[in-house]
Amino acid sequence: MSKPNMDEKILAKYITWALNHDIDDAKKIDPSSVITAPWVRMKCQYGCTGFGQRLCCPPFSPTFEETRKILDSYSILLLLHSHRIPGDKKGMKKFNATIVDLEFQAFLDGYYKAWSMGCGPCQLCEKCDPKEACVNGKRARPSMEACGIDVYQTARDSEMPIQVARTRESGWDMYGLVMLT
């Protein structure tokens, strides 16, 4: 028997779970509110040393067109945010692990379409060999940026905090997305 559409009580359960697991903000958003654009992957290609070095990064991650089609096949998304400060031991790896854990919880609850995207380059392995299959495929997820999502505009349009980190001391905002139904 298939799972019915997610009601607000179940959604509230996932938001509460996220907030209890080091997520600062969690908000239900509509797939149409996620902004995709071709320029985002260009910043990966011409601004990140990880380009082509990891299976979760471009050119291996979905294009912005593929991402748009994926997003449009869902009706409920959770946008998750955490602000990190320098010296924070939790960091991006923990943030991304929490997002995947939430995805798994939704899947086990019967929401079989649950899938997620994290923040930044994958940090599951010391070194990634893009010529081989992913050794952490069960937990590896591409970042929103790697999939062509304009995270800044999506966060701002969703009335969630995001600022460019101008100094190392200012900390940074991390965003992830869990697609549910």
Protein Blocks (a to p, Z undefined) as FASTA:
>chain_A
ZZddddfklmmmmmmmmmmnopabdcdddfklpccdfklmmmmmnopfkgokafkbcfkb
ccfklmmmmmmmpcbdcdddddddehianlmmlmmmmmmmmmmmmmmnopambccddedj
dfkbfbdcfkbccfklmmgccdfklnopafklmmmmnopacdddfbfklopaddddddfZ
Z
